[in-house]
């Protein structure tokens, strides 16, 4: 197998500066077909001569060759096995490049929102998107209630609408994804590292698209309440790669927007100082709550010195708890999603909530809201 003539053709046309739409028109094929050929052509750039030879023997294409043994059936009836191993980080890079290519034509496609009439310049509001697990599936006979993509979108966005409407109209706000925005991280419905099987609703592209749309809807609601919106999507143990995808999608979608800033840092930690308030967050799967104040002090020594009120936020555990360590209040928050079969069969019975916090630049907290579902 090798780069096909059709793939070479669209690659040459694209390199000449033609848009995907123009290529599709000239060749008489669909825009999706052009995108698919470009994606497959791009994947061949990372293939080594040895890998190409292995694929030639096994009859595999670069788009479906990943690690593992492949059985090769010869004409004489004999069999051989070929082992394919992608270079470390290769699949992640291909994933990101494919996403950039797929979303490039959507750059700056946001719909402008009407600015709020009046806001408080001296306050900042924080909305935490805690473990939304978009794509989670639950069956009422097992878990006590049905839950799927459509229900998740309706329940979560209605809750966020009520929350945003009740939050003080700060000039600035932060929309902070605390990790596990998606329930699973690819076409296989399993956790990224432990490979635990998950009950999932919908194919991965549909789940990813729904998650992005839900965050966009939340941002647009916030724009009608606040002058500026800062967005950060942290990764969790269920969505290591998908968190990158969502952040990139939002960066492209809001490119050029005067009121929305998307922080697409790959760090597992988020830090932000507003006047004398220092805020931090992480998903919660990599560090214990009591250790987070020390991480904050080490990573942000100057912001630590300039602040008098310090908060850390986590999710991951799906239940509510709060501790104070070294003058830092560390809060673990509930998720707004329903229990899946795993949590229902165990002892987990935490409630469901959405949250906002509003801070003043002088180091005080102006408001704290929690809406229980």
Secondary structure by P-SEA (a helix, b strand, c coil): ccccaaaaaaaaaaaacccaaaaaaaacccaaaaaaaaaaaaaaccccaaaaaaaaaaccccccccbbbbbbbccccbbbbbbbbcccaaaaaaaaaaaaaaacccccccccccccccccccbbbbbbbccccccbbbbcccccccccaaaaaaaaaaaaaaaaaacccccbbbbccccccccccccccccccccccccccccaaaaaaaaaaaaaaaaaaaaacccbbbbbbbbccccaaaaaaaaaaaaaaaccccccccccccccbbbbbcccbbbbbcccccccccaaaaaaaaacaaaaaaccbbbbbbccccbbbbbbcccbbbbbbbbcccccaaaaacccccccccbbbbbcccccccbbbbbcc
